[in-house]
Amino acid sequence: MSVLSFKTFCIENYAEHCDKNSCDVYELFASSGLLKHLQDDYGDLHGMGKEFLMDYFDKWLSGGAK
């Protein structure tokens, strides 16, 4: 999976997880630094399961996973 595909996967699945629009999730990821983190730590994160990632994003966005 490419980095771009991984970011798209994360945004789309988190939007579904939170019942939000994917454009809003993109803006949230970008403004929180999570989008850059997904690229910088792609090697560590892309093999994680969907449930783990959703929990990780929840923690990151609440200030707990940075």
mmCIF file as Biopython writes it, N, C-alpha, C and O atoms, coordinates in Angstrom:
data_model
#
loop_
_atom_site.group_PDB
_atom_site.id
_atom_site.type_symbol
_atom_site.label_atom_id
_atom_site.label_alt_id
_atom_site.label_comp_id
_atom_site.label_asym_id
_atom_site.label_entity_id
_atom_site.label_seq_id
_atom_site.pdbx_PDB_ins_code
_atom_site.Cartn_x
_atom_site.Cartn_y
_atom_site.Cartn_z
_atom_site.occupancy
_atom_site.B_iso_or_equiv
_atom_site.auth_seq_id
_atom_site.auth_asym_id
_atom_site.pdbx_PDB_model_num
ATOM 1   N N  . MET A ? 1  ? 0.856   -1.175 0.000  1.0 0.0 1  A 1 
ATOM 2   C CA . MET A ? 1  ? 0.000   0.000  0.000  1.0 0.0 1  A 1 
ATOM 3   C C  . MET A ? 1  ? 0.903   1.239  0.000  1.0 0.0 1  A 1 
ATOM 4   O O  . MET A ? 1  ? 1.852   1.322  0.780  1.0 0.0 1  A 1 
ATOM 5   N N  . SER A ? 2  ? 0.604   2.185  -0.867 1.0 0.0 2  A 1 
ATOM 6   C CA . SER A ? 2  ? 1.378   3.422  -0.920 1.0 0.0 2  A 1 
ATOM 7   C C  . SER A ? 2  ? 0.995   4.330  0.256  1.0 0.0 2  A 1 
ATOM 8   O O  . SER A ? 2  ? -0.031  4.123  0.904  1.0 0.0 2  A 1 
ATOM 9   N N  . VAL A ? 3  ? 1.821   5.317  0.514  1.0 0.0 3  A 1 
ATOM 10  C CA . VAL A ? 3  ? 1.543   6.268  1.591  1.0 0.0 3  A 1 
ATOM 11  C C  . VAL A ? 3  ? 0.228   6.998  1.320  1.0 0.0 3  A 1 
ATOM 12  O O  . VAL A ? 3  ? -0.575  7.189  2.233  1.0 0.0 3  A 1 
ATOM 13  N N  . LEU A ? 4  ? 0.010   7.401  0.087  1.0 0.0 4  A 1 
ATOM 14  C CA . LEU A ? 4  ? -1.228  8.091  -0.266 1.0 0.0 4  A 1 
ATOM 15  C C  . LEU A ? 4  ? -2.447  7.197  -0.051 1.0 0.0 4  A 1 
ATOM 16  O O  . LEU A ? 4  ? -3.465  7.651  0.472  1.0 0.0 4  A 1 
ATOM 17  N N  . SER A ? 5  ? -2.348  5.948  -0.446 1.0 0.0 5  A 1 
ATOM 18  C CA . SER A ? 5  ? -3.455  4.999  -0.229 1.0 0.0 5  A 1 
ATOM 19  C C  . SER A ? 5  ? -3.706  4.786  1.254  1.0 0.0 5  A 1 
ATOM 20  O O  . SER A ? 5  ? -4.854  4.671  1.682  1.0 0.0 5  A 1 
ATOM 21  N N  . PHE A ? 6  ? -2.639  4.733  2.039  1.0 0.0 6  A 1 
ATOM 22  C CA . PHE A ? 6  ? -2.779  4.553  3.481  1.0 0.0 6  A 1 
ATOM 23  C C  . PHE A ? 6  ? -3.477  5.755  4.117  1.0 0.0 6  A 1 
ATOM 24  O O  . PHE A ? 6  ? -4.374  5.589  4.944  1.0 0.0 6  A 1 
ATOM 25  N N  . LYS A ? 7  ? -3.071  6.952  3.735  1.0 0.0 7  A 1 
ATOM 26  C CA . LYS A ? 7  ? -3.716  8.151  4.273  1.0 0.0 7  A 1 
ATOM 27  C C  . LYS A ? 7  ? -5.199  8.167  3.918  1.0 0.0 7  A 1 
ATOM 28  O O  . LYS A ? 7  ? -6.043  8.489  4.754  1.0 0.0 7  A 1 
ATOM 29  N N  . THR A ? 8  ? -5.506  7.818  2.679  1.0 0.0 8  A 1 
ATOM 30  C CA . THR A ? 8  ? -6.899  7.771  2.237  1.0 0.0 8  A 1 
ATOM 31  C C  . THR A ? 8  ? -7.682  6.741  3.039  1.0 0.0 8  A 1 
ATOM 32  O O  . THR A ? 8  ? -8.797  7.012  3.483  1.0 0.0 8  A 1 
ATOM 33  N N  . PHE A ? 9  ? -7.103  5.567  3.223  1.0 0.0 9  A 1 
ATOM 34  C CA . PHE A ? 9  ? -7.717  4.516  4.034  1.0 0.0 9  A 1 
ATOM 35  C C  . PHE A ? 9  ? -8.022  5.036  5.430  1.0 0.0 9  A 1 
ATOM 36  O O  . PHE A ? 9  ? -9.124  4.838  5.942  1.0 0.0 9  A 1 
ATOM 37  N N  . CYS A ? 10 ? -7.062  5.693  6.041  1.0 0.0 10 A 1 
ATOM 38  C CA . CYS A ? 10 ? -7.225  6.196  7.403  1.0 0.0 10 A 1 
ATOM 39  C C  . CYS A ? 10 ? -8.317  7.257  7.480  1.0 0.0 10 A 1 
ATOM 40  O O  . CYS A ? 10 ? -9.160  7.217  8.376  1.0 0.0 10 A 1 
ATOM 41  N N  . ILE A ? 11 ? -8.306  8.190  6.557  1.0 0.0 11 A 1 
ATOM 42  C CA . ILE A ? 11 ? -9.296  9.268  6.555  1.0 0.0 11 A 1 
ATOM 43  C C  . ILE A ? 11 ? -10.698 8.707  6.344  1.0 0.0 11 A 1 
ATOM 44  O O  . ILE A ? 11 ? -11.623 9.047  7.081  1.0 0.0 11 A 1 
ATOM 45  N N  . GLU A ? 12 ? -10.854 7.857  5.349  1.0 0.0 12 A 1 
ATOM 46  C CA . GLU A ? 12 ? -12.177 7.304  5.048  1.0 0.0 12 A 1 
ATOM 47  C C  . GLU A ? 12 ? -12.708 6.446  6.200  1.0 0.0 12 A 1 
ATOM 48  O O  . GLU A ? 12 ? -13.885 6.537  6.548  1.0 0.0 12 A 1 
ATOM 49  N N  . ASN A ? 13 ? -11.864 5.633  6.777  1.0 0.0 13 A 1 
ATOM 50  C CA . ASN A ? 13 ? -12.314 4.770  7.866  1.0 0.0 13 A 1 
ATOM 51  C C  . ASN A ? 13 ? -12.568 5.551  9.145  1.0 0.0 13 A 1 
ATOM 52  O O  . ASN A ? 13 ? -13.484 5.217  9.897  1.0 0.0 13 A 1 
ATOM 53  N N  . TYR A ? 14 ? -11.783 6.576  9.404  1.0 0.0 14 A 1 
ATOM 54  C CA . TYR A ? 14 ? -12.041 7.390  10.589 1.0 0.0 14 A 1 
ATOM 55  C C  . TYR A ? 14 ? -13.325 8.201  10.412 1.0 0.0 14 A 1 
ATOM 56  O O  . TYR A ? 14 ? -14.069 8.399  11.373 1.0 0.0 14 A 1 
ATOM 57  N N  . ALA A ? 15 ? -13.586 8.666  9.203  1.0 0.0 15 A 1 
ATOM 58  C CA . ALA A ? 15 ? -14.843 9.371  8.932  1.0 0.0 15 A 1 
ATOM 59  C C  . ALA A ? 15 ? -16.039 8.466  9.227  1.0 0.0 15 A 1 
ATOM 60  O O  . ALA A ? 15 ? -17.024 8.898  9.827  1.0 0.0 15 A 1 
ATOM 61  N N  . GLU A ? 16 ? -15.941 7.227  8.804  1.0 0.0 16 A 1 
ATOM 62  C CA . GLU A ? 16 ? -17.011 6.262  9.090  1.0 0.0 16 A 1 
ATOM 63  C C  . GLU A ? 16 ? -17.096 5.981  10.588 1.0 0.0 16 A 1 
ATOM 64  O O  . GLU A ? 16 ? -18.189 5.907  11.149 1.0 0.0 16 A 1 
ATOM 65  N N  . HIS A ? 17 ? -15.953 5.826  11.226 1.0 0.0 17 A 1 
ATOM 66  C CA . HIS A ? 17 ? -15.866 5.551  12.665 1.0 0.0 17 A 1 
ATOM 67  C C  . HIS A ? 17 ? -16.564 6.650  13.477 1.0 0.0 17 A 1 
ATOM 68  O O  . HIS A ? 17 ? -17.242 6.365  14.465 1.0 0.0 17 A 1 
ATOM 69  N N  . CYS A ? 18 ? -16.392 7.892  13.055 1.0 0.0 18 A 1 
ATOM 70  C CA . CYS A ? 18 ? -16.945 9.039  13.788 1.0 0.0 18 A 1 
ATOM 71  C C  . CYS A ? 18 ? -18.232 9.586  13.190 1.0 0.0 18 A 1 
ATOM 72  O O  . CYS A ? 18 ? -18.808 10.545 13.702 1.0 0.0 18 A 1 
ATOM 73  N N  . ASP A ? 19 ? -18.676 8.969  12.102 1.0 0.0 19 A 1 
ATOM 74  C CA . ASP A ? 19 ? -19.863 9.444  11.393 1.0 0.0 19 A 1 
ATOM 75  C C  . ASP A ? 19 ? -19.712 10.908 10.996 1.0 0.0 19 A 1 
ATOM 76  O O  . ASP A ? 19 ? -20.590 11.735 11.242 1.0 0.0 19 A 1 
ATOM 77  N N  . LYS A ? 20 ? -18.552 11.206 10.365 1.0 0.0 20 A 1 
ATOM 78  C CA . LYS A ? 20 ? -18.257 12.556 9.890  1.0 0.0 20 A 1 
ATOM 79  C C  . LYS A ? 20 ? -17.965 12.508 8.398  1.0 0.0 20 A 1 
ATOM 80  O O  . LYS A ? 20 ? -17.735 11.442 7.828  1.0 0.0 20 A 1 
ATOM 81  N N  . ASN A ? 21 ? -17.977 13.663 7.786  1.0 0.0 21 A 1 
ATOM 82  C CA . ASN A ? 21 ? -17.624 13.821 6.385  1.0 0.0 21 A 1 
ATOM 83  C C  . ASN A ? 21 ? -16.116 13.647 6.235  1.0 0.0 21 A 1 
ATOM 84  O O  . ASN A ? 21 ? -15.354 14.141 7.067  1.0 0.0 21 A 1 
ATOM 85  N N  . SER A ? 22 ? -15.678 12.956 5.196  1.0 0.0 22 A 1 
ATOM 86  C CA . SER A ? 22 ? -14.243 12.706 5.013  1.0 0.0 22 A 1 
ATOM 87  C C  . SER A ? 22 ? -13.458 13.997 4.790  1.0 0.0 22 A 1 
ATOM 88  O O  . SER A ? 22 ? -12.284 14.065 5.154  1.0 0.0 22 A 1 
ATOM 89  N N  . CYS A ? 23 ? -14.074 15.018 4.204  1.0 0.0 23 A 1 
ATOM 90  C CA . CYS A ? 23 ? -13.397 16.317 4.037  1.0 0.0 23 A 1 
ATOM 91  C C  . CYS A ? 23 ? -13.124 16.956 5.398  1.0 0.0 23 A 1 
ATOM 92  O O  . CYS A ? 23 ? -12.072 17.559 5.609  1.0 0.0 23 A 1 
ATOM 93  N N  . ASP A ? 24 ? -14.076 16.820 6.313  1.0 0.0 24 A 1 
ATOM 94  C CA . ASP A ? 24 ? -13.880 17.343 7.667  1.0 0.0 24 A 1 
ATOM 95  C C  . ASP A ? 24 ? -12.790 16.580 8.401  1.0 0.0 24 A 1 
ATOM 96  O O  . ASP A ? 24 ? -11.996 17.171 9.133  1.0 0.0 24 A 1 
ATOM 97  N N  . VAL A ? 25 ? -12.752 15.273 8.207  1.0 0.0 25 A 1 
ATOM 98  C CA . VAL A ? 25 ? -11.715 14.458 8.851  1.0 0.0 25 A 1 
ATOM 99  C C  . VAL A ? 25 ? -10.341 14.807 8.287  1.0 0.0 25 A 1 
ATOM 100 O O  . VAL A ? 25 ? -9.366  14.880 9.035  1.0 0.0 25 A 1 
ATOM 101 N N  . TYR A ? 26 ? -10.254 15.025 6.976  1.0 0.0 26 A 1 
ATOM 102 C CA . TYR A ? 26 ? -8.993  15.449 6.373  1.0 0.0 26 A 1 
ATOM 103 C C  . TYR A ? 26 ? -8.501  16.737 7.039  1.0 0.0 26 A 1 
ATOM 104 O O  . TYR A ? 26 ? -7.334  16.827 7.421  1.0 0.0 26 A 1 
ATOM 105 N N  . GLU A ? 27 ? -9.370  17.723 7.178  1.0 0.0 27 A 1 
ATOM 106 C CA . GLU A ? 27 ? -8.999  18.994 7.811  1.0 0.0 27 A 1 
ATOM 107 C C  . GLU A ? 27 ? -8.574  18.784 9.266  1.0 0.0 27 A 1 
ATOM 108 O O  . GLU A ? 27 ? -7.620  19.406 9.734  1.0 0.0 27 A 1 
ATOM 109 N N  . LEU A ? 28 ? -9.276  17.918 9.968  1.0 0.0 28 A 1 
ATOM 110 C CA . LEU A ? 28 ? -8.936  17.601 11.354 1.0 0.0 28 A 1 
ATOM 111 C C  . LEU A ? 28 ? -7.566  16.939 11.441 1.0 0.0 28 A 1 
ATOM 112 O O  . LEU A ? 28 ? -6.752  17.307 12.287 1.0 0.0 28 A 1 
ATOM 113 N N  . PHE A ? 29 ? -7.310  15.976 10.582 1.0 0.0 29 A 1 
ATOM 114 C CA . PHE A ? 29 ? -6.008  15.301 10.549 1.0 0.0 29 A 1 
ATOM 115 C C  . PHE A ? 29 ? -4.898  16.288 10.199 1.0 0.0 29 A 1 
ATOM 116 O O  . PHE A ? 29 ? -3.826  16.255 10.804 1.0 0.0 29 A 1 
ATOM 117 N N  . ALA A ? 30 ? -5.146  17.160 9.232  1.0 0.0 30 A 1 
ATOM 118 C CA . ALA A ? 30 ? -4.131  18.123 8.811  1.0 0.0 30 A 1 
ATOM 119 C C  . ALA A ? 30 ? -3.833  19.127 9.923  1.0 0.0 30 A 1 
ATOM 120 O O  . ALA A ? 30 ? -2.667  19.397 10.211 1.0 0.0 30 A 1 
ATOM 121 N N  . SER A ? 31 ? -4.857  19.675 10.544 1.0 0.0 31 A 1 
ATOM 122 C CA . SER A ? 31 ? -4.659  20.710 11.564 1.0 0.0 31 A 1 
ATOM 123 C C  . SER A ? 31 ? -4.053  20.165 12.853 1.0 0.0 31 A 1 
ATOM 124 O O  . SER A ? 31 ? -3.408  20.906 13.595 1.0 0.0 31 A 1 
ATOM 125 N N  . SER A ? 32 ? -4.253  18.891 13.124 1.0 0.0 32 A 1 
ATOM 126 C CA . SER A ? 32 ? -3.724  18.286 14.354 1.0 0.0 32 A 1 
ATOM 127 C C  . SER A ? 32 ? -2.314  17.737 14.182 1.0 0.0 32 A 1 
ATOM 128 O O  . SER A ? 32 ? -1.674  17.351 15.161 1.0 0.0 32 A 1 
ATOM 129 N N  . GLY A ? 33 ? -1.825  17.699 12.945 1.0 0.0 33 A 1 
ATOM 130 C CA . GLY A ? 33 ? -0.508  17.120 12.677 1.0 0.0 33 A 1 
ATOM 131 C C  . GLY A ? 33 ? -0.566  15.625 12.419 1.0 0.0 33 A 1 
ATOM 132 O O  . GLY A ? 33 ? 0.459   15.003 12.140 1.0 0.0 33 A 1 
ATOM 133 N N  . LEU A ? 34 ? -1.742  15.048 12.510 1.0 0.0 34 A 1 
ATOM 134 C CA . LEU A ? 34 ? -1.874  13.601 12.319 1.0 0.0 34 A 1 
ATOM 135 C C  . LEU A ? 34 ? -1.592  13.194 10.873 1.0 0.0 34 A 1 
ATOM 136 O O  . LEU A ? 34 ? -1.033  12.123 10.637 1.0 0.0 34 A 1 
ATOM 137 N N  . LEU A ? 35 ? -1.960  14.011 9.926  1.0 0.0 35 A 1 
ATOM 138 C CA . LEU A ? 35 ? -1.711  13.689 8.522  1.0 0.0 35 A 1 
ATOM 139 C C  . LEU A ? 35 ? -0.207  13.579 8.253  1.0 0.0 35 A 1 
ATOM 140 O O  . LEU A ? 35 ? 0.233   12.659 7.563  1.0 0.0 35 A 1 
ATOM 141 N N  . LYS A ? 36 ? 0.570   14.500 8.787  1.0 0.0 36 A 1 
ATOM 142 C CA . LYS A ? 36 ? 2.027   14.451 8.647  1.0 0.0 36 A 1 
ATOM 143 C C  . LYS A ? 36 ? 2.590   13.234 9.384  1.0 0.0 36 A 1 
ATOM 144 O O  . LYS A ? 36 ? 3.505   12.571 8.895  1.0 0.0 36 A 1 
ATOM 145 N N  . HIS A ? 37 ? 2.044   12.951 10.543 1.0 0.0 37 A 1 
ATOM 146 C CA . HIS A ? 37 ? 2.474   11.790 11.331 1.0 0.0 37 A 1 
ATOM 147 C C  . HIS A ? 37 ? 2.245   10.486 10.558 1.0 0.0 37 A 1 
ATOM 148 O O  . HIS A ? 37 ? 3.078   9.581  10.602 1.0 0.0 37 A 1 
ATOM 149 N N  . LEU A ? 38 ? 1.124   10.396 9.856  1.0 0.0 38 A 1 
ATOM 150 C CA . LEU A ? 38 ? 0.841   9.198  9.055  1.0 0.0 38 A 1 
ATOM 151 C C  . LEU A ? 38 ? 1.901   8.992  7.985  1.0 0.0 38 A 1 
ATOM 152 O O  . LEU A ? 38 ? 2.280   7.858  7.691  1.0 0.0 38 A 1 
ATOM 153 N N  . GLN A ? 39 ? 2.377   10.077 7.407  1.0 0.0 39 A 1 
ATOM 154 C CA . GLN A ? 39 ? 3.422   9.971  6.397  1.0 0.0 39 A 1 
ATOM 155 C C  . GLN A ? 39 ? 4.772   9.658  7.036  1.0 0.0 39 A 1 
ATOM 156 O O  . GLN A ? 39 ? 5.492   8.771  6.578  1.0 0.0 39 A 1 
ATOM 157 N N  . ASP A ? 40 ? 5.109   10.388 8.093  1.0 0.0 40 A 1 
ATOM 158 C CA . ASP A ? 40 ? 6.415   10.225 8.731  1.0 0.0 40 A 1 
ATOM 159 C C  . ASP A ? 40 ? 6.598   8.844  9.360  1.0 0.0 40 A 1 
ATOM 160 O O  . ASP A ? 40 ? 7.697   8.289  9.334  1.0 0.0 40 A 1 
ATOM 161 N N  . ASP A ? 41 ? 5.526   8.291  9.924  1.0 0.0 41 A 1 
ATOM 162 C CA . ASP A ? 41 ? 5.603   6.993  10.600 1.0 0.0 41 A 1 
ATOM 163 C C  . ASP A ? 41 ? 4.854   5.893  9.851  1.0 0.0 41 A 1 
ATOM 164 O O  . ASP A ? 41 ? 4.367   4.933  10.448 1.0 0.0 41 A 1 
ATOM 165 N N  . TYR A ? 42 ? 4.775   6.055  8.545  1.0 0.0 42 A 1 
ATOM 166 C CA . TYR A ? 42 ? 4.097   5.082  7.696  1.0 0.0 42 A 1 
ATOM 167 C C  . TYR A ? 42 ? 4.621   3.662  7.939  1.0 0.0 42 A 1 
ATOM 168 O O  . TYR A ? 42 ? 3.839   2.716  8.037  1.0 0.0 42 A 1 
ATOM 169 N N  . GLY A ? 43 ? 5.913   3.522  8.033  1.0 0.0 43 A 1 
ATOM 170 C CA . GLY A ? 43 ? 6.513   2.201  8.206  1.0 0.0 43 A 1 
ATOM 171 C C  . GLY A ? 43 ? 6.014   1.472  9.443  1.0 0.0 43 A 1 
ATOM 172 O O  . GLY A ? 43 ? 5.861   0.251  9.429  1.0 0.0 43 A 1 
ATOM 173 N N  . ASP A ? 44 ? 5.759   2.221  10.516 1.0 0.0 44 A 1 
ATOM 174 C CA . ASP A ? 44 ? 5.274   1.608  11.754 1.0 0.0 44 A 1 
ATOM 175 C C  . ASP A ? 44 ? 3.762   1.428  11.772 1.0 0.0 44 A 1 
ATOM 176 O O  . ASP A ? 44 ? 3.259   0.469  12.357 1.0 0.0 44 A 1 
ATOM 177 N N  . LEU A ? 45 ? 3.039   2.336  11.140 1.0 0.0 45 A 1 
ATOM 178 C CA . LEU A ? 45 ? 1.581   2.351  11.274 1.0 0.0 45 A 1 
ATOM 179 C C  . LEU A ? 45 ? 0.827   1.540  10.227 1.0 0.0 45 A 1 
ATOM 180 O O  . LEU A ? 45 ? -0.264  1.045  10.512 1.0 0.0 45 A 1 
ATOM 181 N N  . HIS A ? 46 ? 1.371   1.390  9.034  1.0 0.0 46 A 1 
ATOM 182 C CA . HIS A ? 46 ? 0.567   0.791  7.968  1.0 0.0 46 A 1 
ATOM 183 C C  . HIS A ? 46 ? 0.240   -0.681 8.184  1.0 0.0 46 A 1 
ATOM 184 O O  . HIS A ? 46 ? -0.673  -1.206 7.547  1.0 0.0 46 A 1 
ATOM 185 N N  . GLY A ? 47 ? 0.957   -1.345 9.054  1.0 0.0 47 A 1 
ATOM 186 C CA . GLY A ? 47 ? 0.665   -2.748 9.328  1.0 0.0 47 A 1 
ATOM 187 C C  . GLY A ? 47 ? -0.300  -2.973 10.476 1.0 0.0 47 A 1 
ATOM 188 O O  . GLY A ? 47 ? -0.647  -4.111 10.790 1.0 0.0 47 A 1 
ATOM 189 N N  . MET A ? 48 ? -0.732  -1.888 11.102 1.0 0.0 48 A 1 
ATOM 190 C CA . MET A ? 48 ? -1.638  -2.005 12.244 1.0 0.0 48 A 1 
ATOM 191 C C  . MET A ? 48 ? -3.065  -2.263 11.767 1.0 0.0 48 A 1 
ATOM 192 O O  . MET A ? 48 ? -3.436  -1.884 10.656 1.0 0.0 48 A 1 
ATOM 193 N N  . GLY A ? 49 ? -3.837  -2.894 12.593 1.0 0.0 49 A 1 
ATOM 194 C CA . GLY A ? 49 ? -5.230  -3.198 12.272 1.0 0.0 49 A 1 
ATOM 195 C C  . GLY A ? 49 ? -6.114  -1.975 12.357 1.0 0.0 49 A 1 
ATOM 196 O O  . GLY A ? 49 ? -5.775  -0.983 13.001 1.0 0.0 49 A 1 
ATOM 197 N N  . LYS A ? 50 ? -7.241  -2.062 11.703 1.0 0.0 50 A 1 
ATOM 198 C CA . LYS A ? 50 ? -8.186  -0.945 11.643 1.0 0.0 50 A 1 
ATOM 199 C C  . LYS A ? 50 ? -8.645  -0.514 13.038 1.0 0.0 50 A 1 
ATOM 200 O O  . LYS A ? 50 ? -8.690  0.684  13.317 1.0 0.0 50 A 1 
ATOM 201 N N  . GLU A ? 51 ? -8.982  -1.448 13.911 1.0 0.0 51 A 1 
ATOM 202 C CA . GLU A ? 51 ? -9.459  -1.111 15.242 1.0 0.0 51 A 1 
ATOM 203 C C  . GLU A ? 51 ? -8.379  -0.391 16.041 1.0 0.0 51 A 1 
ATOM 204 O O  . GLU A ? 51 ? -8.659  0.578  16.746 1.0 0.0 51 A 1 
ATOM 205 N N  . PHE A ? 52 ? -7.137  -0.876 15.925 1.0 0.0 52 A 1 
ATOM 206 C CA . PHE A ? 52 ? -6.018  -0.221 16.596 1.0 0.0 52 A 1 
ATOM 207 C C  . PHE A ? 52 ? -5.869  1.213  16.097 1.0 0.0 52 A 1 
ATOM 208 O O  . PHE A ? 52 ? -5.714  2.140  16.892 1.0 0.0 52 A 1 
ATOM 209 N N  . LEU A ? 53 ? -5.915  1.392  14.775 1.0 0.0 53 A 1 
ATOM 210 C CA . LEU A ? 53 ? -5.751  2.726  14.202 1.0 0.0 53 A 1 
ATOM 211 C C  . LEU A ? 53 ? -6.858  3.679  14.644 1.0 0.0 53 A 1 
ATOM 212 O O  . LEU A ? 53 ? -6.573  4.836  14.956 1.0 0.0 53 A 1 
ATOM 213 N N  . MET A ? 54 ? -8.096  3.233  14.679 1.0 0.0 54 A 1 
ATOM 214 C CA . MET A ? 54 ? -9.195  4.105  15.097 1.0 0.0 54 A 1 
ATOM 215 C C  . MET A ? 54 ? -8.995  4.550  16.549 1.0 0.0 54 A 1 
ATOM 216 O O  . MET A ? 54 ? -9.215  5.716  16.877 1.0 0.0 54 A 1 
ATOM 217 N N  . ASP A ? 55 ? -8.582  3.632  17.406 1.0 0.0 55 A 1 
ATOM 218 C CA . ASP A ? 55 ? -8.297  3.966  18.804 1.0 0.0 55 A 1 
ATOM 219 C C  . ASP A ? 55 ? -7.113  4.924  18.894 1.0 0.0 55 A 1 
ATOM 220 O O  . ASP A ? 55 ? -7.140  5.880  19.669 1.0 0.0 55 A 1 
ATOM 221 N N  . TYR A ? 56 ? -6.081  4.666  18.104 1.0 0.0 56 A 1 
ATOM 222 C CA . TYR A ? 56 ? -4.891  5.514  18.071 1.0 0.0 56 A 1 
ATOM 223 C C  . TYR A ? 56 ? -5.254  6.931  17.637 1.0 0.0 56 A 1 
ATOM 224 O O  . TYR A ? 56 ? -4.776  7.902  18.225 1.0 0.0 56 A 1 
ATOM 225 N N  . PHE A ? 57 ? -6.095  7.056  16.615 1.0 0.0 57 A 1 
ATOM 226 C CA . PHE A ? 57 ? -6.505  8.375  16.138 1.0 0.0 57 A 1 
ATOM 227 C C  . PHE A ? 57 ? -7.344  9.093  17.193 1.0 0.0 57 A 1 
ATOM 228 O O  . PHE A ? 57 ? -7.175  10.294 17.407 1.0 0.0 57 A 1 
ATOM 229 N N  . ASP A ? 58 ? -8.248  8.365  17.854 1.0 0.0 58 A 1 
ATOM 230 C CA . ASP A ? 58 ? -9.035  8.967  18.937 1.0 0.0 58 A 1 
ATOM 231 C C  . ASP A ? 58 ? -8.108  9.548  20.005 1.0 0.0 58 A 1 
ATOM 232 O O  . ASP A ? 58 ? -8.303  10.674 20.462 1.0 0.0 58 A 1 
ATOM 233 N N  . LYS A ? 59 ? -7.108  8.774  20.394 1.0 0.0 59 A 1 
ATOM 234 C CA . LYS A ? 59 ? -6.162  9.236  21.419 1.0 0.0 59 A 1 
ATOM 235 C C  . LYS A ? 59 ? -5.340  10.418 20.922 1.0 0.0 59 A 1 
ATOM 236 O O  . LYS A ? 59 ? -5.155  11.397 21.646 1.0 0.0 59 A 1 
ATOM 237 N N  . TRP A ? 60 ? -4.848  10.331 19.690 1.0 0.0 60 A 1 
ATOM 238 C CA . TRP A ? 60 ? -4.048  11.422 19.117 1.0 0.0 60 A 1 
ATOM 239 C C  . TRP A ? 60 ? -4.845  12.722 19.117 1.0 0.0 60 A 1 
ATOM 240 O O  . TRP A ? 60 ? -4.355  13.767 19.544 1.0 0.0 60 A 1 
ATOM 241 N N  . LEU A ? 61 ? -6.079  12.641 18.631 1.0 0.0 61 A 1 
ATOM 242 C CA . LEU A ? 61 ? -6.912  13.838 18.496 1.0 0.0 61 A 1 
ATOM 243 C C  . LEU A ? 61 ? -7.381  14.396 19.832 1.0 0.0 61 A 1 
ATOM 244 O O  . LEU A ? 61 ? -7.781  15.557 19.915 1.0 0.0 61 A 1 
ATOM 245 N N  . SER A ? 62 ? -7.333  13.581 20.874 1.0 0.0 62 A 1 
ATOM 246 C CA . SER A ? 62 ? -7.674  14.077 22.211 1.0 0.0 62 A 1 
ATOM 247 C C  . SER A ? 62 ? -6.415  14.511 22.958 1.0 0.0 62 A 1 
ATOM 248 O O  . SER A ? 62 ? -6.486  14.907 24.121 1.0 0.0 62 A 1 
ATOM 249 N N  . GLY A ? 63 ? -5.262  14.437 22.289 1.0 0.0 63 A 1 
ATOM 250 C CA . GLY A ? 63 ? -4.020  14.902 22.886 1.0 0.0 63 A 1 
ATOM 251 C C  . GLY A ? 63 ? -3.214  13.855 23.620 1.0 0.0 63 A 1 
ATOM 252 O O  . GLY A ? 63 ? -2.225  14.176 24.279 1.0 0.0 63 A 1 
ATOM 253 N N  . GLY A ? 64 ? -3.631  12.593 23.513 1.0 0.0 64 A 1 
ATOM 254 C CA . GLY A ? 64 ? -2.968  11.557 24.297 1.0 0.0 64 A 1 
ATOM 255 C C  . GLY A ? 64 ? -1.953  10.690 23.617 1.0 0.0 64 A 1 
ATOM 256 O O  . GLY A ? 64 ? -1.264  9.935  24.304 1.0 0.0 64 A 1 
ATOM 257 N N  . ALA A ? 65 ? -1.810  10.744 22.292 1.0 0.0 65 A 1 
ATOM 258 C CA . ALA A ? 65 ? -0.912  9.779  21.615 1.0 0.0 65 A 1 
ATOM 259 C C  . ALA A ? 65 ? 0.299   10.420 20.977 1.0 0.0 65 A 1 
ATOM 260 O O  . ALA A ? 65 ? 1.050   9.736  20.283 1.0 0.0 65 A 1 
ATOM 261 N N  . LYS A ? 66 ? 0.519   11.701 21.182 1.0 0.0 66 A 1 
ATOM 262 C CA . LYS A ? 66 ? 1.620   12.392 20.503 1.0 0.0 66 A 1 
ATOM 263 C C  . LYS A ? 66 ? 2.954   12.083 21.107 1.0 0.0 66 A 1 
ATOM 264 O O  . LYS A ? 66 ? 3.975   12.591 20.642 1.0 0.0 66 A 1 
#
